[in-house]
């Protein structure tokens, strides 16, 4: 009996490895998956994210007696109106500060003596000349393919508009039919798995809701703190940099670090005293984030150890880039929920 069980497990493992090997050889399937991912999965991810952000408003309209379609449409219109208003209000200030940032970076590049002094210090630890040659080669190649790049920009713009349109369509139907999703899934599940499926779907919905709304609150808190910090120490274009922080903060841990790159370059051009001030701001904001903001908003809801988050995000970035880092934590939380429920059912 034991030998048969071991043999059965070995056969399953070998078949699994064989499937992985065969999948690695199916390049046409890889291409198809990439196309499907870009065309459908990415818009679906952003639609789900936006759905959990504006769902409370849709719930209010549903409780007031509006039909699902009318409630979804009204929620979508109000959401677009609010988003357009916020963008319109901030865009002029951000545009001015963006131009100021470009000018600051241009002045840094023009100040060759200061840059050379910094590079000589950095070159003791990092081979900057090799890095410069690499970037020069990339720039040369880019300039040769200018027409191709312009066509790519046009295609990218068209694809962006189509993606935004698809996101809005998916978001409308999520708002309209999202509350009935579980009721439509449960009838097609075998009877012995109905309670397990119902519990898993409810918990997964709670996890996604907690993650999306919580991450939005964390990003907003982080951007406000960084804006105040930049204003206090005198970093120029604070609103523009804090806006970048808000966007990148949706990628846990590494997003905030990436948002500090350009401010660090500008601070370096302003002297090592400003670098020291920026370092103090970074330490204070990171401490408040780790000790106050994230524990208060995310920890109780997600129940994931911070070290696990770090490993998940770093691994996701290495494998799938920023989008993978954005979705890896909620996917991990859902998988964890499913496995725990399966384990509990097995114990029973």
C-alpha positions as CSV (number, residue, x, y, z in Angstrom):
1,X,0.0,0.0,0.0
2,X,2.8,2.4,1.0
3,X,4.9,1.5,-2.1
4,X,1.9,2.0,-4.4
5,X,1.3,5.5,-2.8
6,X,5.0,6.4,-3.2
7,X,4.9,5.2,-6.9
8,X,1.8,7.2,-7.6
9,X,3.3,10.4,-6.1
10,X,6.5,9.9,-8.2
11,X,4.5,9.4,-11.4
12,X,2.5,12.6,-10.6
13,X,5.7,14.6,-10.0
14,X,7.3,13.3,-13.2
15,X,4.2,14.1,-15.2
16,X,4.2,17.6,-13.7
17,X,7.8,18.2,-14.7
18,X,7.1,16.8,-18.2
19,X,4.2,19.3,-18.5
20,X,6.5,22.1,-17.5
21,X,9.1,21.0,-20.0
22,X,6.6,20.7,-22.8
23,X,5.1,24.1,-22.0
24,X,8.6,25.6,-22.2
25,X,8.9,24.4,-25.8
26,X,5.5,25.8,-26.9
27,X,6.7,29.3,-28.0
28,X,3.5,30.0,-29.9
29,X,1.6,29.5,-26.7
30,X,3.9,31.9,-24.9
31,X,3.2,34.5,-27.5
32,X,-0.6,33.9,-27.3
33,X,-0.5,34.2,-23.5
34,X,1.5,37.5,-23.7
35,X,-1.1,38.9,-26.2
36,X,-4.0,37.8,-24.0
37,X,-2.3,39.3,-20.9
38,X,-1.7,42.7,-22.5
39,X,-5.1,42.8,-24.1
40,X,-7.4,41.5,-21.3
41,X,-5.6,40.6,-18.1
42,X,-4.0,44.0,-17.5
43,X,-7.2,46.0,-18.1
44,X,-9.0,43.5,-15.8
45,X,-6.5,44.1,-13.0
46,X,-7.0,47.8,-13.2
47,X,-10.7,47.4,-13.4
48,X,-10.9,45.3,-10.3
49,X,-8.7,47.8,-8.5
50,X,-10.9,50.7,-9.5
51,X,-14.0,48.6,-8.7
52,X,-13.0,48.2,-5.0
53,X,-12.2,51.9,-4.8
54,X,-15.6,53.2,-5.9
55,X,-17.8,50.3,-4.9
56,X,-18.9,52.0,-1.6
57,X,-20.5,54.7,-3.7
58,X,-22.3,52.1,-5.8
59,X,-23.5,50.3,-2.6
60,X,-25.0,53.6,-1.4
61,X,-27.0,54.0,-4.6
62,X,-28.1,50.4,-4.5
63,X,-29.4,50.8,-1.0
64,X,-31.3,53.9,-2.1
65,X,-33.3,51.7,-4.5
66,X,-31.6,52.3,-7.8
67,X,-31.4,49.4,-10.2
68,X,-28.0,47.8,-10.7
69,X,-27.4,49.2,-14.2
70,X,-28.5,52.8,-13.2
71,X,-26.4,52.6,-10.0
72,X,-23.4,51.4,-11.9
73,X,-23.7,54.0,-14.6
74,X,-24.2,56.8,-12.0
75,X,-21.2,55.6,-10.0
76,X,-19.0,55.5,-13.1
77,X,-20.1,59.0,-14.2
78,X,-19.5,60.5,-10.7
79,X,-16.1,58.7,-10.4
80,X,-15.0,60.0,-13.8
81,X,-16.2,63.5,-12.8
82,X,-14.3,63.4,-9.6
83,X,-11.1,62.1,-11.3
84,X,-11.4,64.7,-14.0
85,X,-11.8,67.4,-11.4
86,X,-8.8,66.3,-9.4
87,X,-6.6,66.0,-12.5
88,X,-7.8,69.4,-13.9
89,X,-7.1,71.0,-10.5
90,X,-3.6,69.6,-10.1
91,X,-2.4,69.3,-13.7
92,X,-1.5,73.0,-14.1
93,X,0.6,73.0,-10.9
94,X,2.2,69.6,-11.7
95,X,2.9,70.7,-15.3
96,X,4.7,73.8,-14.0
97,X,6.7,71.7,-11.5
98,X,7.5,69.1,-14.1
99,X,9.0,71.8,-16.3
100,X,10.9,73.1,-13.3
101,X,12.2,69.6,-12.6
102,X,13.4,69.2,-16.2
103,X,15.1,72.6,-16.0
104,X,16.8,71.6,-12.7
105,X,18.0,68.3,-14.2
106,X,19.3,70.2,-17.3
107,X,21.2,72.6,-15.1
108,X,22.7,69.7,-13.2
109,X,23.9,68.2,-16.5
110,X,25.3,71.6,-17.7
111,X,27.2,72.0,-14.5
112,X,30.0,69.8,-15.7
113,X,32.6,70.7,-13.1
114,X,30.4,69.8,-10.2
115,X,29.1,66.7,-11.9
116,X,32.6,65.5,-12.7
117,X,33.6,66.0,-9.0
118,X,30.6,63.9,-8.0
119,X,31.3,61.3,-10.6
120,X,35.0,61.0,-9.6
121,X,33.8,60.3,-6.0
122,X,31.2,57.8,-7.2
123,X,33.7,56.2,-9.7
124,X,35.7,54.9,-6.8
125,X,32.9,52.5,-6.1
126,X,30.9,52.2,-9.4
127,X,32.4,52.1,-12.9
128,X,30.5,55.2,-14.2
129,X,32.5,55.4,-17.4
130,X,31.2,52.0,-18.4
131,X,27.7,53.1,-17.5
132,X,28.1,56.2,-19.6
133,X,29.2,54.2,-22.6
134,X,26.2,51.9,-22.2
135,X,23.8,54.9,-22.1
136,X,25.6,56.6,-25.0
137,X,25.2,53.4,-27.1
138,X,21.5,53.2,-26.2
139,X,21.0,56.8,-27.2
140,X,22.7,56.3,-30.5
141,X,20.6,53.3,-31.3
142,X,17.4,55.2,-30.3
143,X,18.3,58.1,-32.6
144,X,18.8,55.8,-35.5
145,X,15.4,54.2,-35.0
146,X,13.6,57.6,-34.6
147,X,10.9,56.9,-37.2
148,X,10.2,53.4,-35.7
149,X,10.0,55.0,-32.2
150,X,7.5,57.6,-33.4
151,X,5.3,54.9,-34.9
152,X,5.6,53.0,-31.7
153,X,4.5,56.1,-29.8
154,X,1.4,56.4,-32.1
155,X,0.5,52.8,-31.7
156,X,1.0,53.0,-27.9
157,X,-1.3,56.0,-27.7
158,X,-4.0,54.2,-29.7
159,X,-3.6,51.1,-27.5
160,X,-3.8,53.2,-24.3
161,X,-7.1,54.7,-25.4
162,X,-8.5,51.3,-26.3
163,X,-7.3,49.9,-22.9
164,X,-8.9,52.8,-21.0
165,X,-12.2,52.2,-22.9
166,X,-12.0,48.5,-22.1
167,X,-11.3,49.2,-18.4
168,X,-14.4,51.4,-18.2
169,X,-16.6,48.7,-19.9
170,X,-15.3,46.0,-17.5
171,X,-15.7,48.4,-14.5
172,X,-19.3,49.1,-15.5
173,X,-20.2,45.4,-15.5
174,X,-18.3,44.8,-12.3
175,X,-20.4,47.5,-10.6
176,X,-23.5,46.2,-12.2
177,X,-23.1,42.4,-11.6
178,X,-20.3,42.2,-9.0
179,X,-22.7,41.7,-6.0
180,X,-24.3,38.7,-7.8
181,X,-21.0,37.0,-8.7
182,X,-21.0,34.5,-5.8
183,X,-24.7,33.7,-6.3
184,X,-24.0,32.8,-9.9
185,X,-20.9,30.7,-9.2
186,X,-22.3,28.6,-6.3
187,X,-25.0,26.8,-8.3
188,X,-22.4,25.3,-10.7
189,X,-20.2,24.0,-7.8
190,X,-20.7,20.4,-6.7
191,X,-22.7,20.1,-3.5
192,X,-19.9,19.0,-1.2
193,X,-17.8,22.0,-2.2
194,X,-20.5,24.7,-2.0
195,X,-19.9,25.8,1.5
196,X,-16.1,25.8,1.0
197,X,-16.5,27.8,-2.2
198,X,-18.9,30.3,-0.6
199,X,-16.5,30.8,2.3
200,X,-13.5,31.2,0.1
201,X,-15.2,33.7,-2.3
202,X,-16.4,35.8,0.7
203,X,-12.9,35.9,2.3
204,X,-11.2,36.6,-1.0
205,X,-13.6,39.5,-1.6
206,X,-12.8,40.8,1.9
207,X,-9.0,40.5,1.2
208,X,-9.2,42.3,-2.1
209,X,-11.3,45.1,-0.6
210,X,-9.0,45.5,2.3
211,X,-5.9,45.5,0.1
212,X,-7.1,48.0,-2.5
213,X,-8.7,50.5,-0.1
214,X,-5.8,50.1,2.4
215,X,-3.1,50.5,-0.2
216,X,-4.8,53.7,-1.5
217,X,-4.9,55.1,2.1
218,X,-1.2,54.2,2.5
219,X,-0.3,55.8,-0.8
220,X,-2.2,59.0,0.1
221,X,-0.6,59.2,3.6
222,X,2.8,58.6,2.2
223,X,2.5,61.3,-0.5
224,X,1.2,63.8,2.0
225,X,4.1,63.1,4.5
226,X,6.6,63.3,1.7
227,X,5.1,66.6,0.4
228,X,5.3,68.2,3.9
229,X,8.9,66.9,4.3
230,X,10.0,68.3,0.9
231,X,8.5,71.6,1.7
232,X,10.2,71.8,5.1
233,X,13.7,71.0,3.8
234,X,13.3,73.1,0.6
235,X,13.3,70.4,-2.2
236,X,11.8,72.2,-5.3
237,X,8.7,70.9,-7.1
238,X,7.4,69.1,-4.0
239,X,3.9,68.6,-5.4
240,X,5.2,66.9,-8.6
241,X,7.5,64.6,-6.6
242,X,4.8,63.8,-4.0
243,X,2.4,62.9,-6.9
244,X,5.0,60.4,-8.2
245,X,5.2,59.0,-4.7
246,X,1.5,58.6,-4.6
247,X,1.4,56.6,-7.9
248,X,4.5,54.4,-7.1
249,X,3.4,53.8,-3.5
250,X,0.8,51.3,-4.8
251,X,3.8,49.0,-5.4
252,X,4.7,48.0,-1.9
253,X,8.1,48.8,-0.5
254,X,10.1,49.4,-3.7
255,X,7.7,52.0,-5.1
256,X,8.6,54.6,-2.4
257,X,12.3,53.9,-3.0
258,X,12.0,54.5,-6.7
259,X,10.1,57.7,-6.2
260,X,13.2,59.0,-4.2
261,X,15.6,58.7,-7.1
262,X,15.1,62.1,-8.9
263,X,14.7,64.1,-5.6
264,X,18.0,62.5,-4.5
265,X,19.8,63.7,-7.7
266,X,18.4,67.2,-7.2
267,X,19.4,67.2,-3.6
268,X,22.9,66.0,-4.5
269,X,23.2,69.0,-6.8
270,X,22.2,71.3,-4.0
271,X,25.0,70.0,-1.7
272,X,25.6,67.3,0.8
273,X,23.7,69.2,3.5
274,X,20.6,68.8,1.4
275,X,21.3,65.1,1.0
276,X,21.5,64.9,4.8
277,X,18.2,66.6,5.2
278,X,16.6,64.4,2.5
279,X,18.0,61.3,4.3
280,X,16.4,62.5,7.6
281,X,13.0,63.0,5.8
282,X,13.3,59.6,4.3
283,X,14.0,58.0,7.6
284,X,11.2,59.8,9.4
285,X,8.6,59.0,6.6
286,X,9.7,55.4,6.3
287,X,9.5,55.0,10.1
288,X,6.1,56.5,10.3
289,X,5.0,54.3,7.4
290,X,6.3,51.2,8.9
291,X,5.4,51.8,12.6
292,X,2.1,53.7,12.3
293,X,0.5,53.9,8.8
294,X,0.9,50.4,7.5
295,X,0.1,48.6,10.8
296,X,-2.9,50.8,11.4
297,X,-4.3,50.3,7.9
298,X,-3.0,47.1,6.3
299,X,-1.7,44.6,8.9
300,X,-4.9,43.6,10.6
301,X,-6.7,43.3,7.3
302,X,-4.1,41.4,5.3
303,X,-2.4,39.4,8.1
304,X,0.8,39.0,6.1
305,X,4.3,39.4,7.7
306,X,6.2,42.5,6.3
307,X,9.2,40.2,5.5
308,X,6.9,38.0,3.4
309,X,5.7,41.2,1.6
310,X,9.3,42.2,0.8
311,X,10.3,38.8,-0.6
312,X,7.0,38.6,-2.7
313,X,7.5,42.1,-4.2
314,X,11.2,41.6,-5.0
315,X,10.5,38.2,-6.6
316,X,7.6,39.6,-8.6
317,X,9.6,42.5,-9.9
318,X,12.4,40.1,-11.1
319,X,9.9,37.9,-12.8
320,X,7.1,40.1,-14.2
321,X,8.0,43.8,-13.6
322,X,5.9,46.5,-11.9
323,X,2.5,45.1,-12.7
324,X,3.5,41.7,-11.1
325,X,4.7,43.6,-8.0
326,X,1.4,45.5,-7.9
327,X,-0.7,42.3,-7.8
328,X,1.5,39.8,-6.1
329,X,0.4,40.6,-2.5
330,X,-3.4,40.2,-3.0
331,X,-2.8,37.1,-5.1
332,X,-0.7,35.6,-2.4
333,X,-3.4,36.5,0.2
334,X,-6.1,34.8,-1.9
335,X,-4.0,31.7,-2.4
336,X,-3.3,31.6,1.3
337,X,-7.0,31.9,2.0
338,X,-7.9,29.1,-0.4
339,X,-5.2,26.7,1.0
340,X,-6.2,27.5,4.6
341,X,-9.9,26.7,3.9
342,X,-8.9,23.5,2.1
343,X,-6.7,22.5,5.1
344,X,-9.6,23.2,7.5
345,X,-12.0,21.2,5.4
346,X,-9.5,18.3,5.3
347,X,-9.1,18.4,9.1
348,X,-12.9,18.3,9.6
